[in-house]
Amino acid sequence: MTVSSSPHNPSNSVVVRLRLFNEVGVLNRVTQKISELGGNIGAIDIVRPEPNALIRDITIYTHNPEHGEKLVEALKEIQDVEYINFSDRTFLAHLQGKIEIQNRLPLNTRDDLSIAYTPGVARVCTAIHKNSEEAYKLTIKGNTVAVVTDGTAVLGLGDIGPKAAMPVMEGKAMLFKQFADIDAWPICLDTKDSDEIVSIVKALAPGFGGINLEDISAPRCFEIENRLRQELDIPVFHDDQHGTAVVTTAALINALKVVGKKPKDIKVVVSGAGAAGTACSKMILHLGVQNLIGCDSKGAIHKGRSDLNSSKHWFAENTNSNFEKGTLKEVIRGADVFVGVSAPNILDADDIRNMGKDAIVFAMANPDPEILPEEARPIAAVVATGRSDYPNQINNVLCFPGIFRGALDCRAKAITEEMKLAASHAIAESLDEEHLNPDYIIPTVFDKSVTPKIAEAIAECHAKNH
């Protein structure tokens, strides 16, 4: 697993429990050793006093797990300090999972039981049997989303399987609840067969108001989403594709305002021809961009290549109208915008210098971007990443809660291209143009105004077409 190199990232923090004997300078020796080894102290808490010592918990922000282990070993060697144990804060947070079900009604008396369950529930079942639409009002269906994965493309980890994918899907469910008050549940499927996945999701669909596909590898994800969109009457949204595309497009709308350029006049180079790269490219074209080049690990995608899969054929047919060939480093020359959803450290400062004036760089590979912001920012006009420890984080959580909130509220049967573009504009317009600057082109994920604005935009789109 690749981990962030940032020493300030809480996901790489540990809590070390030590017994510090009552001698002068003991705590100072501990903190000095942590500092010498590059750790950052987050908190020092007294657990309990003892007759001749204090038990303390020290929270330390580390570079990575190996750095944490090195720090612990060093602390064990300090005089008048006794090591007790240490815990990885991220693993502690995941014990027994991150989500749970809670009852909305009390269940304390016979009356409660007869209303919530038998015999009263039978009348509600009968009402839904007579009119299936009543399920939206009388069950959780109207506010519930299934987060479905097969574990084949999880974060930057790849095909790690459905069980290992569960922590990510639980996290997704938390985001739905926190940002849109939607009840979501992880559905991790132990199959890679597209037909079987489609069949299972269709069979599960009656209990959900929407389907969020997550971390399914390309090109299978395209087929699965397209089939489910055609065969289900509830919204189906593949967040890795469309969530990334919506937020990227929103960021691009505002970045172009900062540099004073128009979509029709710019050259865009997209690195990554998988699910996210394809969806981002389609939305950027819908924004009015006419010159876009997609690149994979072999370079520019064009009609002359004979090694293209089905998704890359779309790039060959719909982009690179000037038939540019060569590596990413070659075709990025003169580009106004770079959008990276591919691999870490594939660009350097010279590549950014070779771009056009006031270049825009969206290096979104996670956790390590195509080029570190420290290298790109002195040269480019605007830099964004997918990380939370730099300005301009392009994060899907900005859009998918609002998109599903709006779709569920208006009972949309699908999430259309028009809805997605409207969501991009809603995100972009959440920032006052007077406040736009190179380090502030996209709202923070904790901006509570964004989800309602997206939901309203989705509802308006739905109303126009119905």
KAKA-V709649 format. One record per residue. N is the residue number from 1. RES is the residue in one letter. PHI is phi as a letter, one per 20 degrees, with the letter a starting at -180 (999 if undefined). BURIAL is I if it has 9 or more other ideal C-beta (glycine too) atoms within 8 Angstrom, else O. D_FIRST is the distance of its C-alpha to the first C-alpha in Angstrom with 2 decimals. Layout:
n=[N,N]
res=[RES,RES]
phi=[PHI,PHI]
burial=[BURIAL,BURIAL]
d_first=[D_FIRST,D_FIRST]
This chain:
n=[1,2,3,4,5,6,7,8,9,10,11,12,13,14,15,16,17,18,19,20,21,22,23,24,25,26,27,28,29,30,31,32,33,34,35,36,37,38,39,40,41,42,43,44,45,46,47,48,49,50,51,52,53,54,55,56,57,58,59,60,61,62,63,64,65,66,67,68,69,70,71,72,73,74,75,76,77,78,79,80,81,82,83,84,85,86,87,88,89,90,91,92,93,94,95,96,97,98,99,100,101,102,103,104,105,106,107,108,109,110,111,112,113,114,115,116,117,118,119,120,121,122,123,124,125,126,127,128,129,130,131,132,133,134,135,136,137,138,139,140,141,142,143,144,145,146,147,148,149,150,151,152,153,154,155,156,157,158,159,160,161,162,163,164,165,166,167,168,169,170,171,172,173,174,175,176,177,178,179,180,181,182,183,184,185,186,187,188,189,190,191,192,193,194,195,196,197,198,199,200,201,202,203,204,205,206,207,208,209,210,211,212,213,214,215,216,217,218,219,220,221,222,223,224,225,226,227,228,229,230,231,232,233,234,235,236,237,238,239,240,241,242,243,244,245,246,247,248,249,250,251,252,253,254,255,256,257,258,259,260,261,262,263,264,265,266,267,268,269,270,271,272,273,274,275,276,277,278,279,280,281,282,283,284,285,286,287,288,289,290,291,292,293,294,295,296,297,298,299,300,301,302,303,304,305,306,307,308,309,310,311,312,313,314,315,316,317,318,319,320,321,322,323,324,325,326,327,328,329,330,331,332,333,334,335,336,337,338,339,340,341,342,343,344,345,346,347,348,349,350,351,352,353,354,355,356,357,358,359,360,361,362,363,364,365,366,367,368,369,370,371,372,373,374,375,376,377,378,379,380,381,382,383,384,385,386,387,388,389,390,391,392,393,394,395,396,397,398,399,400,401,402,403,404,405,406,407,408,409,410,411,412,413,414,415,416,417,418,419,420,421,422,423,424,425,426,427,428,429,430,431,432,433,434,435,436,437,438,439,440,441,442,443,444,445,446,447,448,449,450,451,452,453,454,455,456,457,458,459,460,461,462,463,464,465,466]
res=[M,T,V,S,S,S,P,H,N,P,S,N,S,V,V,V,R,L,R,L,F,N,E,V,G,V,L,N,R,V,T,Q,K,I,S,E,L,G,G,N,I,G,A,I,D,I,V,R,P,E,P,N,A,L,I,R,D,I,T,I,Y,T,H,N,P,E,H,G,E,K,L,V,E,A,L,K,E,I,Q,D,V,E,Y,I,N,F,S,D,R,T,F,L,A,H,L,Q,G,K,I,E,I,Q,N,R,L,P,L,N,T,R,D,D,L,S,I,A,Y,T,P,G,V,A,R,V,C,T,A,I,H,K,N,S,E,E,A,Y,K,L,T,I,K,G,N,T,V,A,V,V,T,D,G,T,A,V,L,G,L,G,D,I,G,P,K,A,A,M,P,V,M,E,G,K,A,M,L,F,K,Q,F,A,D,I,D,A,W,P,I,C,L,D,T,K,D,S,D,E,I,V,S,I,V,K,A,L,A,P,G,F,G,G,I,N,L,E,D,I,S,A,P,R,C,F,E,I,E,N,R,L,R,Q,E,L,D,I,P,V,F,H,D,D,Q,H,G,T,A,V,V,T,T,A,A,L,I,N,A,L,K,V,V,G,K,K,P,K,D,I,K,V,V,V,S,G,A,G,A,A,G,T,A,C,S,K,M,I,L,H,L,G,V,Q,N,L,I,G,C,D,S,K,G,A,I,H,K,G,R,S,D,L,N,S,S,K,H,W,F,A,E,N,T,N,S,N,F,E,K,G,T,L,K,E,V,I,R,G,A,D,V,F,V,G,V,S,A,P,N,I,L,D,A,D,D,I,R,N,M,G,K,D,A,I,V,F,A,M,A,N,P,D,P,E,I,L,P,E,E,A,R,P,I,A,A,V,V,A,T,G,R,S,D,Y,P,N,Q,I,N,N,V,L,C,F,P,G,I,F,R,G,A,L,D,C,R,A,K,A,I,T,E,E,M,K,L,A,A,S,H,A,I,A,E,S,L,D,E,E,H,L,N,P,D,Y,I,I,P,T,V,F,D,K,S,V,T,P,K,I,A,E,A,I,A,E,C,H,A,K,N,H]
phi=[999,e,c,f,e,f,f,d,e,g,f,d,d,c,d,d,e,c,d,d,f,f,c,f,n,f,f,f,f,f,f,f,f,f,f,g,e,n,e,d,e,e,a,c,d,e,e,a,e,c,g,c,a,c,e,c,d,d,e,c,e,d,f,a,g,f,f,f,f,f,f,f,f,f,f,f,e,f,f,m,c,d,f,d,a,b,c,e,f,f,f,g,f,e,g,m,n,d,c,b,e,c,f,e,d,f,c,d,c,f,f,g,f,f,e,f,c,f,e,f,f,f,f,f,g,f,f,f,f,f,b,f,f,f,g,f,e,d,c,f,g,f,c,c,c,e,e,d,b,d,m,e,b,e,l,e,e,n,e,d,n,f,f,f,f,g,g,f,f,f,g,f,f,f,f,g,f,f,e,c,l,d,e,c,c,f,d,d,e,e,b,d,f,f,f,f,f,g,f,f,f,f,f,e,g,g,e,c,e,a,c,d,e,b,l,d,f,e,e,f,f,f,f,f,f,f,f,f,f,f,d,d,d,c,f,c,c,e,f,g,e,e,f,g,f,f,f,f,f,f,f,f,g,f,f,f,f,f,e,m,d,d,g,f,d,d,d,d,d,d,d,o,d,e,f,f,f,f,f,g,f,f,f,f,f,f,f,o,f,d,d,c,c,e,c,d,f,e,o,f,e,b,f,f,e,d,d,e,e,f,f,f,f,f,g,f,e,d,c,l,f,e,l,f,c,o,f,g,f,e,f,f,g,n,f,e,c,d,d,d,c,c,b,f,l,d,c,c,g,f,f,f,f,f,f,f,f,l,f,d,c,d,d,d,g,c,e,d,f,g,b,f,g,g,e,e,f,f,d,f,f,c,c,c,c,e,e,e,e,c,f,l,f,e,c,g,f,f,d,f,f,f,f,f,g,f,f,f,f,e,l,f,e,b,d,e,f,f,f,f,f,f,f,f,f,f,f,f,f,f,e,f,g,f,e,f,b,g,d,b,d,b,f,f,f,e,f,f,e,f,g,f,f,f,g,f,f,f,f,f,f,f,f,f,e,c]
burial=[O,O,O,I,O,O,I,O,I,I,O,I,I,I,I,I,I,I,I,I,I,O,O,O,O,I,I,O,I,I,I,O,I,I,I,O,I,O,I,O,I,O,O,I,O,O,O,O,O,O,O,O,I,I,I,I,I,I,I,I,I,I,I,I,I,O,I,I,O,I,I,I,O,I,I,O,O,I,O,O,I,O,I,O,O,I,I,I,I,I,O,I,O,O,O,O,O,I,I,O,O,O,O,O,O,O,O,O,O,O,O,I,I,I,O,I,O,O,O,I,I,O,O,I,O,O,I,I,O,O,O,O,O,I,I,I,O,O,I,O,I,I,I,I,I,I,I,I,I,I,I,I,I,I,O,O,O,O,O,O,O,I,O,I,I,I,I,I,I,I,I,I,I,I,I,I,I,O,I,I,O,I,I,I,I,I,I,I,I,O,O,O,O,I,O,I,I,I,O,I,I,I,O,I,I,O,I,I,I,I,I,I,I,I,I,I,O,I,O,I,I,I,I,I,I,O,I,I,I,O,O,I,O,I,I,I,I,I,I,I,I,I,I,I,I,I,I,I,I,I,I,I,I,I,I,I,I,I,I,O,I,O,I,O,O,I,I,I,I,I,I,I,I,I,I,I,I,I,I,I,I,I,I,I,I,I,I,O,I,O,I,I,I,I,I,I,O,O,I,I,I,I,O,O,I,O,O,I,O,O,I,I,I,I,I,I,O,O,I,I,O,O,O,I,I,O,O,I,I,I,I,I,O,O,I,I,I,I,I,I,I,I,I,O,O,I,I,O,I,O,I,I,O,I,I,O,O,I,I,I,I,I,I,I,I,I,O,I,I,I,I,O,I,O,I,I,O,O,I,I,O,I,I,I,I,I,I,O,O,I,O,I,I,I,I,I,I,I,I,I,I,I,I,I,I,I,I,I,O,I,O,I,O,O,I,O,O,O,I,I,I,I,I,I,I,I,I,I,O,I,I,O,O,O,O,I,O,O,O,I,I,I,I,O,I,O,O,O,O,I,I,I,I,I,I,I,I,I,I,I,I,I,O,O,O,O]
d_first=[0.00,3.79,6.35,10.01,12.44,15.21,16.95,18.62,15.88,16.79,13.35,12.77,16.20,17.74,21.29,23.08,26.41,29.02,32.72,34.50,38.00,40.86,41.27,41.70,38.66,35.99,33.95,34.37,32.98,29.85,29.23,30.11,27.63,24.78,25.99,26.38,22.76,21.56,20.91,22.54,24.60,24.57,27.23,29.34,30.87,33.61,32.96,36.38,39.08,40.41,43.75,42.41,38.86,36.55,33.33,30.89,27.44,25.74,22.90,20.82,18.43,15.94,13.76,10.60,10.58,12.05,14.64,15.57,16.28,18.33,20.30,21.09,22.40,24.53,25.98,27.09,29.36,31.30,34.95,36.19,32.72,31.55,27.90,27.71,24.11,21.03,18.89,15.62,17.19,14.50,14.67,18.43,18.69,17.27,19.73,21.93,20.29,21.01,24.02,27.41,30.71,33.78,37.38,39.33,42.66,44.15,44.80,47.25,50.59,52.22,52.80,49.09,48.32,51.05,49.83,46.07,46.51,49.55,52.21,51.49,48.30,50.33,52.18,48.97,47.78,51.15,50.92,47.56,49.02,51.88,49.68,45.97,45.36,46.22,42.79,41.42,43.75,44.05,40.47,36.96,36.56,37.51,34.69,31.86,28.95,26.79,23.10,22.52,19.46,18.83,15.04,14.92,13.32,11.24,10.20,8.08,6.41,9.83,12.06,10.76,14.34,16.58,16.02,12.29,13.36,15.99,14.54,14.19,17.66,19.10,18.04,19.77,22.78,22.95,23.14,25.91,27.83,27.48,28.35,30.74,31.80,30.71,29.87,26.82,25.33,22.16,23.21,20.49,22.16,21.72,22.97,22.11,25.82,26.85,30.35,29.25,26.92,29.84,32.21,30.19,29.67,33.37,34.35,32.34,33.60,36.87,35.13,33.18,34.34,31.41,28.34,25.03,22.91,19.19,16.15,18.37,17.89,20.61,23.41,23.80,23.14,26.24,28.45,27.42,28.01,31.26,32.64,31.92,33.47,36.55,36.89,36.19,38.33,35.61,33.11,29.99,27.32,24.03,22.28,19.57,22.64,25.41,23.90,22.12,25.39,27.61,25.95,25.53,29.19,30.24,28.66,30.33,33.65,33.67,32.30,35.17,37.58,36.41,37.04,40.08,39.11,39.70,37.50,40.14,40.25,36.65,34.40,30.85,28.07,25.08,21.98,20.27,22.46,20.44,21.25,20.80,22.43,25.32,26.04,25.90,28.26,30.65,30.97,31.43,34.20,35.75,35.87,38.26,36.23,37.95,36.05,32.41,30.46,27.28,25.05,22.48,20.93,24.52,26.15,28.72,29.41,33.16,35.74,36.25,32.92,33.15,29.46,28.75,27.55,29.24,27.18,27.57,31.26,31.53,30.53,33.06,35.79,35.31,33.97,34.62,38.35,39.04,37.38,35.27,33.47,31.08,27.60,25.84,27.11,30.58,30.91,29.52,32.73,34.97,32.56,33.03,29.68,26.17,23.81,20.23,17.93,16.23,13.96,13.43,16.27,18.71,21.66,23.47,26.43,28.96,27.69,28.29,31.69,32.54,32.16,35.24,36.77,35.01,31.78,29.32,25.60,23.09,19.67,17.51,14.19,11.51,10.10,11.60,15.00,17.16,19.11,18.86,21.69,23.19,23.99,25.21,27.20,30.00,30.77,30.02,32.13,29.40,25.60,23.23,19.47,17.34,16.43,18.54,19.08,21.22,24.44,24.75,21.66,21.84,20.64,21.58,22.75,25.75,27.10,26.23,27.90,31.02,31.14,31.07,33.40,35.87,35.60,36.12,38.97,40.89,39.93,38.80,38.24,35.77,33.85,35.53,34.76,37.43,35.73,32.40,34.24,36.23,33.07,31.94,35.35,35.34,32.13,33.51,36.86,35.43,35.64,39.12,39.68,41.32,38.09,35.93,34.62,31.84,29.54,30.64,30.59,28.76,29.32,26.99,25.28,27.58,30.72,32.58,34.97,32.54,32.15,35.96,36.61,34.29,35.81,39.25,38.47,37.26,40.42,42.62,41.23,41.82,45.32,46.25,45.59,47.09]
